[in-house]
Amino acid sequence: MGGALVLALLAAARAGDPNATQLPNATQLPNATEDAKTPLFPPDVFSEEQRRSGAVLLHVLGMGYMFVALAIVCDEFFVPALDVIIERLEIRDDVAGATFMAAGGSAPELFTSVIGVFVSFDDVGIGTIVGSAVFNILFVIGACAMFSRTTLSLTWWPLFRDCTFYSISLLVLIYCFRDNRIYWQEALVLFSLYGAYVMFMRWNQPVERAFKKLIYKNKVTRVRSTDQLMPTHGNATTSSETSVGTSAATGPVPGPSKPPPPAAKFRHGLLQLMIHTIDPMHDGELGKVDEKATQLHAIASLKVLLEATRPTAGGAGAAAAKHTAAAATQGQQAKETPLDLPNGGLAGDVQLDAIEEIGDLEEDTTPLDMSWPSGFRKRLTYVLVAPIVFPLWITLPDTRTPRGKGLFPVTFIGSIVWIAFFSYLMVWWANVAGSTAQVPPEVMGLTLLAAGTSVPDLITSVIVARKGFGDMAVSSSVGSNIFDVTVGLPLPWLLYGLINSEPVLVNSKGMVCSIVLLFAMLIFVILSIACFKWKMNKGLGFTMFLLYFVFVAVSLGLEYDYLHCPS
């Protein structure tokens, strides 16, 4: 219903555009070579012959260096500045996650899209965002399933919510691409979908509660035992789900799921991983950050239990709440044991103290450590990233320090400038390397740039999944894609259309089919998760990897005319 309404608005907007009626199909488009604009990049210091003789490797290394630079400026400066803005504006966690945190994780893709529209005049931004979207929903989820310590259980509501919005966004995007021209009215409709998503996230919990109440209206709910809330051998559940059915039966979860702790609180900065050796794959040397995250999850699980047993309007009443609380505390089954907290206390003795400690743990952030590390490998890494870190450290105040926190506007604006600069260099060198190897910009964006800009999110998602937060890993992957498609793509198109009073040309022959294929892959992801009974296991991970390589192979076939996209 919502998708049909959006498509009707698009049709009406296009019908009102006098230029649109003159060009109803792609056959009337002007010759791409005649209208091709010269990219606004400076001339390369190497000649074509020198690049073909090996100098192009310097451009490839430069791209890789820019991947690291973008990850560092986002993790160490941009995201902490966004945290301060969220705190000052008192924005709810769910809305903040859908807006500021999504912007922090997707900033490289957004600026790549801007540069593709205004500087390089090609589809590198579209290719990067489409390729990053596939990388996030297939490769990242697959890696989380393959490298998680145990099999993780997923809940259906976050996936259902995000995939619904994402599907509508992709359908609108496919409609916009049907004649290879993007008008500002179409970009505005696509951009407005992001506003609708943010508004929905503002009312996510009431909608979820009403939706599940409608589905499970004839079910009787009871709270799960504490050993299901707490992480067991590395596995944990992220939501305050309650089991349903008869007195002994369990089934799908009717209760509204609590939003998990913000992903930024668990985000290991790439610089931190490179220099200070926080190994996300090793169980014994995770360091202080992992210890804090484990404590936060343990205490948050207790808070989930207490909130689930709190009497609410329309619930079973105070008597039933007291009964379920007593049953959960004393143990509903013989195998249940008291809830141990990280400090060695028991749940019944320190419940209130634990809840008060949640705020302290969430706010505990470590400023950027510029001290000289010990060990040859760490020092070598320190020297290699110093040309990136020191200019950032000098020009951008660290908002995780008391002094820098008051200068968060400087850090926020300065981070955007640095991200734009690093993205410019990345796209420039990718353009040079691609032209030398005769690889189209769309292919460079679809493969190399997409994977490179998504590596920090891959690292973060794997760490989160290994802590037992399967829902958070999946939701962050799909949620970042919503931002890319509804902001990263339409915002540059909207600005270009308003400034130049002309539509944006889409030159790639296979990009439309790649977006259709992306939509098909999203359907396959949902079906695969359902087939594996909402469990993130090795089989699901292998399936995700297989689908990713199928997508890349088909997309390359479309770009190189081995396969033909039906018109």
LUMSE-467391 format. One record per residue (C-alpha): residue in three letters; z, y, x. Coordinates in pm, 1 decimal. Each point is the difference from the previous one (the first is absolute). Example, Ala and Ser with C-alpha at 12.3 -4.5 7.8 and 13.67 -1.06 7.14 Angstrom:
REM LUMSE-467391
['ALA', [780.0, -450.0, 1230.0]]
['SER', [-66.0, 344.0, 137.0]]
REM end
This chain:
REM LUMSE-467391
['MET', [0.0, 0.0, 0.0]]
['GLY', [97.6, 241.5, 274.4]]
['GLY', [-304.1, -95.8, 209.9]]
['ALA', [-236.0, 54.2, -293.4]]
['LEU', [149.3, 344.1, -64.0]]
['VAL', [-43.8, 100.0, 363.9]]
['LEU', [-361.8, -119.6, 4.2]]
['ALA', [-68.8, 196.0, -319.3]]
['LEU', [137.2, 313.2, 165.3]]
['LEU', [-223.8, -60.8, 299.6]]
['ALA', [-305.7, -40.3, -220.1]]
['ALA', [83.7, 321.8, -183.3]]
['ALA', [51.2, 188.7, 326.2]]
['ARG', [-330.1, -119.7, 138.6]]
['ALA', [-181.6, 81.1, -324.3]]
['GLY', [124.4, 358.9, 28.8]]
['ASP', [-130.7, 37.8, 354.7]]
['PRO', [-358.8, 134.9, -0.1]]
['ASN', [-69.0, -150.0, 340.0]]
['ALA', [112.6, -342.3, -111.1]]
['THR', [-252.4, -22.4, -284.4]]
['GLN', [-286.8, 64.8, 239.2]]
['LEU', [97.8, -295.3, 220.3]]
['PRO', [87.8, -291.4, -226.0]]
['ASN', [-52.2, -271.1, 258.3]]
['ALA', [-9.3, -64.8, 369.7]]
['THR', [-382.6, -21.5, 13.6]]
['GLN', [-23.0, 377.9, -30.8]]
['LEU', [226.3, 64.5, 297.5]]
['PRO', [-160.3, 192.4, 287.5]]
['ASN', [-85.7, -176.3, 319.6]]
['ALA', [320.6, -53.4, 196.1]]
['THR', [-170.1, 89.8, 327.1]]
['GLU', [-121.4, 332.0, -137.6]]
['ASP', [341.1, 110.0, -125.7]]
['ALA', [200.2, -145.1, 286.8]]
['LYS', [237.1, 255.4, 148.6]]
['THR', [86.4, 15.9, 367.5]]
['PRO', [361.3, -107.1, 64.6]]
['LEU', [225.2, 280.9, 121.9]]
['PHE', [103.4, -177.8, 317.5]]
['PRO', [-36.9, 142.2, 352.4]]
['PRO', [-259.7, -158.6, 229.5]]
['ASP', [121.6, -304.2, 186.0]]
['VAL', [58.5, 27.4, 375.0]]
['PHE', [-190.1, -326.5, 54.8]]
['SER', [-369.2, -51.7, -58.3]]
['GLU', [-136.2, -275.9, -219.8]]
['GLU', [-95.8, -202.1, 307.4]]
['GLN', [346.8, 37.9, 153.4]]
['ARG', [166.3, -108.0, -321.3]]
['ARG', [-221.4, -308.0, -22.1]]
['SER', [88.0, -78.8, 362.8]]
['GLY', [370.2, -24.5, -80.1]]
['ALA', [133.2, 350.7, -59.4]]
['VAL', [30.3, -79.3, -371.6]]
['LEU', [306.5, -207.5, 87.0]]
['LEU', [183.9, 326.5, 65.4]]
['HIS', [-72.4, 106.0, -358.7]]
['VAL', [128.9, -332.7, -130.5]]
['LEU', [318.2, 37.3, 205.6]]
['GLY', [32.0, 354.8, -130.2]]
['MET', [-17.6, -128.1, -358.4]]
['GLY', [276.4, -247.4, 72.8]]
['TYR', [209.0, 275.8, 157.8]]
['MET', [-46.5, 211.8, -312.5]]
['PHE', [119.4, -291.7, -216.6]]
['VAL', [324.3, 5.3, 198.5]]
['ALA', [19.6, 381.3, -14.9]]
['LEU', [-41.8, 5.7, -379.1]]
['ALA', [267.6, -266.9, -42.7]]
['ILE', [246.2, 190.8, 220.9]]
['VAL', [-45.4, 340.2, -163.5]]
['CYS', [31.2, -154.4, -348.0]]
['ASP', [302.1, -220.4, 77.7]]
['GLU', [198.6, 236.5, 221.6]]
['PHE', [-72.1, 341.8, -151.7]]
['PHE', [-201.1, 5.9, -324.8]]
['VAL', [196.3, -260.9, -197.8]]
['PRO', [343.2, 137.2, 110.3]]
['ALA', [-114.2, 348.8, -107.9]]
['LEU', [-99.4, -144.6, -337.3]]
['ASP', [346.6, -156.7, -26.0]]
['VAL', [156.5, 346.0, 36.5]]
['ILE', [-234.4, 143.5, -264.3]]
['ILE', [93.1, -280.5, -239.4]]
['GLU', [368.2, 66.0, 65.3]]
['ARG', [-30.1, 377.8, -48.2]]
['LEU', [-201.8, -33.4, -321.7]]
['GLU', [224.9, -281.8, -127.7]]
['ILE', [-298.1, -215.4, -92.8]]
['ARG', [64.2, -343.5, -146.0]]
['ASP', [-63.4, -296.0, 228.8]]
['ASP', [-276.0, -147.4, -216.0]]
['VAL', [-190.1, 329.2, -28.1]]
['ALA', [56.3, 71.9, 370.6]]
['GLY', [-136.5, -342.2, 90.1]]
['ALA', [-313.3, 59.3, -206.1]]
['THR', [-59.9, 349.0, 141.1]]
['PHE', [149.0, 109.5, 330.8]]
['MET', [54.1, -344.1, 152.3]]
['ALA', [-349.2, -110.7, -103.3]]
['ALA', [-140.1, 315.2, 160.1]]
['GLY', [191.6, -73.7, 319.1]]
['GLY', [-140.1, -351.0, 28.7]]
['SER', [-356.5, 92.5, -99.7]]
['ALA', [-39.4, 328.2, 188.5]]
['PRO', [-245.2, -144.4, 258.9]]
['GLU', [-231.6, -131.9, -272.8]]
['LEU', [19.3, 330.1, -190.7]]
['PHE', [-96.2, 210.1, 301.1]]
['THR', [-271.5, -246.7, 99.1]]
['SER', [-147.3, 51.4, -346.4]]
['VAL', [22.8, 379.2, 34.3]]
['ILE', [-177.0, -9.1, 336.3]]
['GLY', [-267.1, -233.6, -139.1]]
['VAL', [-80.2, 250.6, -278.4]]
['PHE', [27.1, 332.5, 185.6]]
['VAL', [-71.3, -83.7, 366.4]]
['SER', [-197.1, -320.4, 58.7]]
['PHE', [-184.6, 9.5, -338.0]]
['ASP', [-4.0, -376.1, -36.7]]
['ASP', [183.6, -277.3, -181.6]]
['VAL', [246.5, -82.6, 276.3]]
['GLY', [288.6, 114.4, -221.9]]
['ILE', [-113.9, -215.4, -290.9]]
['GLY', [-44.7, -298.0, 228.8]]
['THR', [341.4, 52.8, 158.8]]
['ILE', [179.9, 24.2, -335.2]]
['VAL', [-184.1, -296.8, -154.4]]
['GLY', [52.5, -207.1, 314.8]]
['SER', [364.4, 106.3, 23.3]]
['ALA', [49.6, -92.7, -366.1]]
['VAL', [-132.0, -350.8, 59.7]]
['PHE', [201.8, -28.2, 320.4]]
['ASN', [316.5, 97.2, -187.4]]
['ILE', [-33.3, -230.6, -300.0]]
['LEU', [-140.2, -300.0, 187.7]]
['PHE', [83.4, 4.3, 370.5]]
['VAL', [341.1, 169.6, -27.3]]
['ILE', [119.0, -216.7, -290.4]]
['GLY', [-135.3, -305.0, 180.2]]
['ALA', [188.1, 91.5, 318.5]]
['CYS', [320.2, 52.7, -199.4]]
['ALA', [-36.5, -344.3, -156.0]]
['MET', [-83.0, -168.5, 331.5]]
['PHE', [277.2, 159.0, 207.9]]
['SER', [285.4, 16.4, -251.2]]
['ARG', [296.5, -215.4, 97.5]]
['THR', [8.1, -184.1, -330.5]]
['THR', [-195.1, -12.2, -322.8]]
['LEU', [46.6, 325.5, -190.7]]
['SER', [5.9, 34.4, -377.2]]
['LEU', [-194.1, 286.0, -159.2]]
['THR', [67.9, 172.3, -330.8]]
['TRP', [-288.6, 78.8, -227.6]]
['TRP', [77.7, 354.2, -119.3]]
['PRO', [-65.0, 199.9, 322.9]]
['LEU', [-323.3, -190.1, 62.5]]
['PHE', [-108.4, 34.7, -363.3]]
['ARG', [73.6, 374.0, -3.1]]
['ASP', [-170.8, 88.0, 328.3]]
['CYS', [-299.0, -229.1, -49.6]]
['THR', [-60.7, 146.9, -346.7]]
['PHE', [-19.8, 354.7, 136.8]]
['TYR', [-198.7, -116.8, 299.4]]
['SER', [-250.6, -185.7, -219.1]]
['ILE', [-56.4, 308.2, -217.3]]
['SER', [-49.7, 210.1, 313.7]]
['LEU', [-257.3, -243.1, 140.2]]
['LEU', [-190.4, -13.6, -328.5]]
['VAL', [-18.7, 380.4, -7.1]]
['LEU', [-109.6, 1.3, 365.7]]
['ILE', [-277.1, -251.0, -75.3]]
['TYR', [-115.5, 221.1, -287.7]]
['CYS', [-6.1, 305.2, 228.6]]
['PHE', [-214.3, -184.3, 255.5]]
['ARG', [-263.0, -118.8, -245.5]]
['ASP', [-258.4, 264.2, 103.1]]
['ASN', [120.9, 62.2, 357.9]]
['ARG', [117.7, 350.8, -86.2]]
['ILE', [359.0, 111.6, -48.1]]
['TYR', [43.9, 310.3, -216.8]]
['TRP', [314.0, 208.9, 8.4]]
['GLN', [73.9, -89.4, -365.1]]
['GLU', [5.3, -367.7, 90.9]]
['ALA', [220.5, 67.8, 299.6]]
['LEU', [238.5, 194.2, -222.8]]
['VAL', [28.4, -287.9, -248.1]]
['LEU', [64.3, -246.1, 282.9]]
['PHE', [258.4, 232.9, 153.6]]
['SER', [173.5, 40.5, -337.5]]
['LEU', [62.1, -375.5, -5.8]]
['TYR', [240.8, 54.9, 288.1]]
['GLY', [192.0, 250.7, -209.3]]
['ALA', [15.0, -255.3, -280.7]]
['TYR', [134.9, -261.2, 244.1]]
['VAL', [270.9, 237.7, 125.5]]
['MET', [104.4, 83.6, -357.2]]
['PHE', [13.4, -368.9, -82.9]]
['MET', [219.0, -66.6, 302.1]]
['ARG', [235.0, 270.8, -126.0]]
['TRP', [55.5, -208.2, -315.0]]
['ASN', [-53.5, -339.7, 161.3]]
['GLN', [340.0, -150.1, -79.1]]
['PRO', [9.1, 93.0, -372.8]]
['VAL', [-356.9, -125.8, -44.8]]
['GLU', [79.0, -320.9, 183.9]]
['ARG', [313.9, -49.9, -208.2]]
['ALA', [-188.8, 53.8, -325.3]]
['PHE', [-290.4, -221.0, 108.6]]
['LYS', [221.8, -290.5, 100.3]]
['LYS', [215.6, 43.2, -308.8]]
['LEU', [-316.1, -40.5, -209.0]]
['ILE', [-101.9, -314.8, 187.7]]
['TYR', [344.4, -159.1, 16.5]]
['LYS', [142.0, 131.5, -327.3]]
['ASN', [103.2, -346.8, -112.0]]
['LYS', [144.0, -101.7, 336.0]]
['VAL', [364.9, -1.9, 107.5]]
['THR', [66.0, 148.8, 343.4]]
['ARG', [264.7, -75.8, 255.4]]
['VAL', [58.4, 124.1, 352.1]]
['ARG', [-98.0, -213.9, 292.8]]
['SER', [266.2, -123.4, 238.1]]
['THR', [90.7, 200.7, 305.7]]
['ASP', [-147.0, -249.8, 243.0]]
['GLN', [-339.6, 69.6, -155.0]]
['LEU', [44.3, 373.4, 52.8]]
['MET', [103.5, -28.7, 360.9]]
['PRO', [-234.5, -96.1, 285.2]]
['THR', [28.0, -368.4, 82.2]]
['HIS', [-140.8, -113.7, 336.2]]
['GLY', [-209.3, 312.8, 22.0]]
['ASN', [-122.4, -2.1, -358.4]]
['ALA', [100.1, 265.0, -248.5]]
['THR', [-90.2, 137.2, -339.4]]
['THR', [-68.1, 370.4, -45.9]]
['SER', [59.8, 62.6, -365.9]]
['SER', [278.0, -26.1, -252.2]]
['GLU', [-184.6, -271.9, -183.6]]
['THR', [184.2, -213.7, -251.0]]
['SER', [-96.8, -346.2, -111.0]]
['VAL', [-76.3, -77.6, -362.2]]
['GLY', [4.3, -286.0, -240.5]]
['THR', [276.0, -221.9, -130.8]]
['SER', [339.2, -42.3, 155.7]]
['ALA', [-131.6, -208.3, 287.4]]
['ALA', [-368.4, 84.6, 15.0]]
['THR', [-161.4, 255.1, 222.6]]
['GLY', [-342.8, 157.8, -30.6]]
['PRO', [-188.8, 324.6, 38.4]]
['VAL', [208.1, 309.8, 41.5]]
['PRO', [45.2, 233.4, -296.7]]
['GLY', [227.8, 263.7, 151.8]]
['PRO', [-140.8, 314.7, 159.9]]
['SER', [-37.4, -37.4, 373.0]]
['LYS', [173.2, 258.8, 211.8]]
['PRO', [-220.9, 177.7, 250.1]]
['PRO', [61.0, -142.5, 346.5]]
['PRO', [133.6, 218.9, 277.8]]
['PRO', [-268.8, 241.4, 116.7]]
['ALA', [-238.2, -159.6, 248.3]]
['ALA', [46.4, 289.5, 238.4]]
['LYS', [360.3, -107.6, 53.7]]
['PHE', [-128.3, -327.4, 145.6]]
['ARG', [-295.2, 149.5, 183.7]]
['HIS', [0.8, -85.7, 369.0]]
['GLY', [-194.2, 276.4, 175.1]]
['LEU', [-279.7, -126.2, 221.2]]
['LEU', [145.2, 196.7, 292.0]]
['GLN', [335.1, -168.8, -55.4]]
['LEU', [-166.3, -341.2, -3.4]]
['MET', [-200.7, 72.6, 315.6]]
['ILE', [266.6, 158.3, 222.4]]
['HIS', [337.4, -122.1, -116.9]]
['THR', [-103.0, -361.6, -64.0]]
['ILE', [103.1, -52.3, -358.9]]
['ASP', [-184.5, -327.4, -44.5]]
['PRO', [-72.9, -49.8, -371.4]]
['MET', [-85.5, -366.9, 46.4]]
['HIS', [314.1, -104.0, 189.1]]
['ASP', [311.8, -90.1, -194.0]]
['GLY', [256.7, 72.9, 267.3]]
['GLU', [-99.5, 337.4, 148.4]]
['LEU', [-71.7, 222.1, -294.6]]
['GLY', [237.4, 269.7, 117.0]]
['LYS', [193.2, 261.8, -185.9]]
['VAL', [-272.6, 85.2, -252.0]]
['ASP', [-26.5, -354.7, -128.3]]
['GLU', [377.9, -31.7, -16.9]]
['LYS', [22.2, 314.5, -211.9]]
['ALA', [-277.8, -124.7, -227.5]]
['THR', [176.9, -331.9, -48.7]]
['GLN', [325.6, 176.7, -83.2]]
['LEU', [-177.6, 229.7, -241.2]]
['HIS', [-159.0, -293.0, -177.9]]
['ALA', [330.2, -185.7, -28.0]]
['ILE', [180.9, 298.5, -148.3]]
['ALA', [-294.5, 90.8, -222.2]]
['SER', [6.2, -353.6, -138.1]]
['LEU', [364.5, 48.2, -95.3]]
['LYS', [-85.8, 328.8, -166.1]]
['VAL', [-274.7, -179.1, -193.3]]
['LEU', [252.8, -255.7, -123.7]]
['LEU', [248.6, 264.4, -112.8]]
['GLU', [-267.3, 203.9, -177.9]]
['ALA', [-133.9, -310.3, -169.2]]
['THR', [343.2, -79.9, -139.2]]
['ARG', [69.8, 355.5, -114.1]]
['PRO', [-7.3, 34.5, -383.1]]
['THR', [-295.3, 204.7, -122.9]]
['ALA', [-115.9, 132.9, -334.0]]
['GLY', [-182.2, -268.5, -192.8]]
['GLY', [137.0, -271.8, 226.4]]
['ALA', [226.5, -289.7, -74.9]]
['GLY', [310.0, 221.6, -5.2]]
['ALA', [304.0, 50.2, 219.4]]
['ALA', [140.3, -344.9, -68.7]]
['ALA', [-316.7, -174.2, 108.6]]
['ALA', [-22.2, 224.6, 307.3]]
['LYS', [355.7, -85.9, 102.7]]
['HIS', [-74.1, -367.9, -54.4]]
['THR', [-312.9, 3.9, 215.4]]
['ALA', [175.4, 204.3, 268.4]]
['ALA', [287.1, -245.8, 13.7]]
['ALA', [-239.2, -293.7, 6.8]]
['ALA', [-203.2, 153.3, 279.1]]
['THR', [307.7, 84.5, 207.0]]
['GLN', [182.0, -331.2, -42.7]]
['GLY', [-315.7, -211.0, 27.1]]
['GLN', [-199.1, -153.9, -281.5]]
['GLN', [-63.2, -317.3, 191.2]]
['ALA', [204.0, -205.9, 240.7]]
['LYS', [-224.9, 88.9, 293.2]]
['GLU', [59.0, 375.5, -30.6]]
['THR', [216.0, 166.6, 263.3]]
['PRO', [150.2, 350.4, 23.9]]
['LEU', [-237.3, 275.1, 94.6]]
['ASP', [46.5, 75.1, 368.6]]
['LEU', [-69.8, 351.4, 117.5]]
['PRO', [-111.3, 100.3, 351.9]]
['ASN', [346.2, 130.6, 83.7]]
['GLY', [160.0, -334.1, -81.0]]
['GLY', [159.2, 101.5, -331.7]]
['LEU', [-37.9, -165.4, -336.0]]
['ALA', [-186.8, 140.2, -297.4]]
['GLY', [301.0, 11.8, -229.3]]
['ASP', [197.1, 212.4, 247.4]]
['VAL', [-252.9, 256.8, 120.4]]
['GLN', [-250.3, 52.8, -280.8]]
['LEU', [60.0, 374.0, -33.2]]
['ASP', [13.5, 56.4, 376.4]]
['ALA', [-328.8, -186.2, 40.2]]
['ILE', [-179.3, 211.0, -257.6]]
['GLU', [123.7, 317.7, 166.2]]
['GLU', [-129.1, -130.3, 332.5]]
['ILE', [-356.1, -35.1, -133.2]]
['GLY', [-63.3, 371.7, 22.2]]
['ASP', [124.6, 12.2, 358.5]]
['LEU', [-228.5, -283.2, 109.0]]
['GLU', [-304.5, 144.4, -172.2]]
['GLU', [50.6, 336.6, 167.5]]
['ASP', [61.3, -143.8, 347.3]]
['THR', [-312.0, 86.3, 201.1]]
['THR', [-48.7, 2.9, 374.6]]
['PRO', [-179.4, 297.2, 163.0]]
['LEU', [-286.0, -53.2, 239.7]]
['ASP', [133.7, -147.1, 323.6]]
['MET', [-173.3, 156.0, 301.7]]
['SER', [224.0, -158.8, 263.0]]
['TRP', [-152.3, -188.3, 292.9]]
['PRO', [8.1, -371.6, -92.1]]
['SER', [94.3, -289.5, 224.2]]
['GLY', [-240.2, -272.6, 105.8]]
['PHE', [-352.5, 17.6, 139.6]]
['ARG', [-184.6, -78.7, -323.1]]
['LYS', [195.5, 254.4, -203.3]]
['ARG', [-53.1, 267.5, 264.9]]
['LEU', [-371.2, -72.9, 16.6]]
['THR', [-24.5, 35.5, -378.8]]
['TYR', [202.4, 322.0, 18.0]]
['VAL', [-244.0, 147.8, 252.4]]
['LEU', [-303.5, -104.8, -205.4]]
['VAL', [122.1, 163.1, -322.2]]
['ALA', [150.7, 307.1, 171.9]]
['PRO', [-321.1, 208.6, -43.7]]
['ILE', [41.6, -49.1, -374.3]]
['VAL', [376.7, 19.7, -36.9]]
['PHE', [83.7, 299.6, 218.7]]
['PRO', [-236.1, 250.6, -173.0]]
['LEU', [134.6, -116.7, -335.9]]
['TRP', [361.0, 20.3, 119.2]]
['ILE', [-53.1, 354.1, 134.0]]
['THR', [-186.0, 141.3, -301.1]]
['LEU', [171.0, -181.8, -289.8]]
['PRO', [375.7, 18.8, -70.1]]
['ASP', [155.0, -339.9, -68.3]]
['THR', [130.7, 24.9, -358.0]]
['ARG', [239.9, -288.6, 63.6]]
['THR', [216.4, 233.7, 208.8]]
['PRO', [226.4, 266.8, -159.1]]
['ARG', [-194.4, 282.0, 167.7]]
['GLY', [-342.1, -139.9, -83.3]]
['LYS', [88.9, -69.4, -361.0]]
['GLY', [4.7, 370.9, -76.7]]
['LEU', [-347.5, 36.5, 152.9]]
['PHE', [-163.3, -265.9, -215.4]]
['PRO', [-282.3, 235.6, -120.0]]
['VAL', [-110.1, 41.8, 362.2]]
['THR', [1.5, -377.3, 51.5]]
['PHE', [-181.8, -60.5, -328.2]]
['ILE', [-282.9, 247.5, 64.6]]
['GLY', [-17.9, -82.8, 370.9]]
['SER', [-25.7, -372.6, -73.7]]
['ILE', [-294.5, 63.4, -233.0]]
['VAL', [-174.7, 197.8, 276.0]]
['TRP', [57.3, -278.2, 253.8]]
['ILE', [-114.5, -268.8, -245.5]]
['ALA', [-318.1, 198.7, -69.2]]
['PHE', [-61.6, 39.6, 376.0]]
['PHE', [54.4, -368.5, 78.7]]
['SER', [-214.8, -103.8, -298.2]]
['TYR', [-278.4, 232.2, 117.8]]
['LEU', [-1.6, -161.0, 344.8]]
['MET', [15.8, -348.2, -150.6]]
['VAL', [-299.0, 56.6, -231.8]]
['TRP', [-195.1, 181.1, 273.6]]
['TRP', [38.3, -282.0, 250.3]]
['ALA', [-64.9, -260.4, -270.0]]
['ASN', [-320.2, 186.7, -86.7]]
['VAL', [-112.1, 1.3, 363.8]]
['ALA', [90.6, -365.4, 55.6]]
['GLY', [-171.9, -102.1, -322.7]]
['SER', [-321.1, 187.7, 77.8]]
['THR', [-7.7, -152.7, 349.7]]
['ALA', [40.1, -351.5, -137.5]]
['GLN', [-225.7, 83.9, -297.9]]
['VAL', [282.2, -65.5, -244.6]]
['PRO', [-0.3, 221.7, -315.1]]
['PRO', [305.2, 223.3, -58.0]]
['GLU', [71.3, -188.1, -323.0]]
['VAL', [34.6, -326.1, 192.6]]
['MET', [223.2, 163.2, 262.0]]
['GLY', [224.7, 129.1, -276.8]]
['LEU', [-7.3, -326.3, -192.6]]
['THR', [113.1, -209.1, 295.9]]
['LEU', [136.5, 164.7, 315.3]]
['LEU', [139.7, 327.0, -136.8]]
['ALA', [142.6, -169.6, -309.7]]
['ALA', [187.8, -259.0, 204.3]]
['GLY', [111.5, 253.0, 260.7]]
['THR', [149.3, 246.1, -249.0]]
['SER', [173.9, -283.3, -188.1]]
['VAL', [169.6, -172.3, 294.2]]
['PRO', [326.5, 201.1, -34.9]]
['ASP', [19.6, -96.2, -368.5]]
['LEU', [-67.9, -361.6, 98.4]]
['ILE', [293.1, 1.7, 244.7]]
['THR', [230.3, 160.9, -255.0]]
['SER', [-97.5, -237.7, -280.5]]
['VAL', [51.8, -309.5, 215.5]]
['ILE', [347.2, 121.7, 103.6]]
['VAL', [89.0, 75.0, -361.9]]
['ALA', [-125.7, -341.5, -113.2]]
['ARG', [199.5, -176.6, 272.6]]
['LYS', [311.9, 166.9, -139.3]]
['GLY', [-71.7, -157.4, -337.7]]
['PHE', [-148.8, 302.6, -178.1]]
['GLY', [-318.4, -164.8, -126.6]]
['ASP', [-41.6, 235.7, -294.3]]
['MET', [32.0, 303.6, 225.9]]
['ALA', [-265.6, -130.7, 238.7]]
['VAL', [-249.9, -69.7, -278.9]]
['SER', [72.1, 318.2, -195.7]]
['SER', [-31.0, 222.5, 306.9]]
['SER', [-338.2, -157.1, 81.0]]
['VAL', [-143.1, 56.0, -347.0]]
['GLY', [176.1, 335.9, -46.1]]
['SER', [-148.0, 147.2, 317.2]]
['ASN', [-343.8, -103.1, -124.8]]
['ILE', [55.1, 195.6, -321.6]]
['PHE', [64.8, 313.4, 206.3]]
['ASP', [-309.6, -62.3, 214.1]]
['VAL', [-235.4, -45.4, -294.8]]
['THR', [141.8, 271.4, -228.2]]
['VAL', [79.6, 262.2, 267.5]]
['GLY', [-161.5, -93.8, 331.1]]
['LEU', [-348.0, -24.1, -151.4]]
['PRO', [-15.5, 253.2, -288.1]]
['LEU', [190.7, 287.8, 163.7]]
['PRO', [-267.6, 68.6, 268.9]]
['TRP', [-274.1, -52.8, -261.5]]
['LEU', [167.5, 244.9, -237.0]]
['LEU', [37.6, 265.9, 269.9]]
['TYR', [-357.9, -50.0, 121.0]]
['GLY', [-141.6, 29.3, -352.9]]
['LEU', [196.2, 313.2, -79.2]]
['ILE', [-82.3, 167.0, 332.9]]
['ASN', [-371.8, -89.9, 24.5]]
['SER', [-84.0, -34.4, -372.4]]
['GLU', [-184.3, -323.9, 64.9]]
['PRO', [85.6, -370.3, -23.8]]
['VAL', [94.9, -216.4, 294.6]]
['LEU', [-274.0, -244.8, 98.8]]
['VAL', [94.9, -361.6, 64.2]]
['ASN', [-249.0, -133.4, 253.3]]
['SER', [124.0, -356.8, 44.3]]
['LYS', [-217.9, -257.8, -170.8]]
['GLY', [262.9, -271.4, -21.0]]
['MET', [314.0, 209.0, -61.6]]
['VAL', [-21.5, -25.3, -379.7]]
['CYS', [-18.2, -377.5, 19.1]]
['SER', [285.8, 2.1, 252.0]]
['ILE', [217.3, 186.0, -252.7]]
['VAL', [-99.6, -248.0, -272.2]]
['LEU', [86.3, -277.8, 243.7]]
['LEU', [334.8, 169.5, 66.9]]
['PHE', [73.6, -8.9, -373.5]]
['ALA', [-92.6, -369.5, -6.2]]
['MET', [232.2, -63.4, 295.9]]
['LEU', [284.2, 169.2, -188.9]]
['ILE', [-56.5, -243.3, -287.3]]
['PHE', [-0.9, -289.9, 248.1]]
['VAL', [329.3, 122.4, 147.7]]
['ILE', [167.5, 1.9, -341.2]]
['LEU', [-138.6, -343.7, -85.4]]
['SER', [102.0, -139.3, 340.3]]
['ILE', [357.4, 125.7, -35.7]]
['ALA', [14.5, -147.4, -351.1]]
['CYS', [-142.5, -333.3, 123.1]]
['PHE', [270.6, -18.3, 266.6]]
['LYS', [259.6, 63.2, -274.1]]
['TRP', [98.0, 345.4, 128.1]]
['LYS', [108.2, -140.3, 337.0]]
['MET', [-98.5, 151.3, 335.2]]
['ASN', [-56.6, -309.8, 210.3]]
['LYS', [-234.5, -112.7, 275.8]]
['GLY', [-262.7, -114.1, -249.6]]
['LEU', [-16.5, 346.6, -155.2]]
['GLY', [-22.8, 157.2, 344.6]]
['PHE', [-291.9, -221.6, 100.9]]
['THR', [-176.5, 78.9, -328.4]]
['MET', [41.2, 375.3, 57.1]]
['PHE', [-140.5, -23.6, 353.7]]
['LEU', [-297.6, -200.1, -126.2]]
['LEU', [-75.5, 254.9, -272.7]]
['TYR', [21.0, 286.0, 252.6]]
['PHE', [-256.5, -153.8, 235.2]]
['VAL', [-224.7, -81.3, -296.7]]
['PHE', [12.6, 365.8, -104.9]]
['VAL', [-81.3, 125.7, 350.5]]
['ALA', [-288.2, -246.7, 35.7]]
['VAL', [-152.3, 90.4, -337.8]]
['SER', [43.0, 375.4, 61.2]]
['LEU', [-169.6, -24.6, 339.6]]
['GLY', [-279.6, -201.0, -159.6]]
['LEU', [-50.9, 275.6, -256.1]]
['GLU', [-5.3, 275.7, 263.3]]
['TYR', [-246.9, -183.6, 224.6]]
['ASP', [-226.2, -112.6, -289.0]]
['TYR', [70.1, -369.6, 45.4]]
['LEU', [126.6, 16.1, -356.6]]
['HIS', [-136.2, 232.1, -265.3]]
['CYS', [210.2, 200.7, -241.6]]
['PRO', [-147.9, -20.7, -353.0]]
['SER', [-89.9, 341.0, -137.9]]
REM end
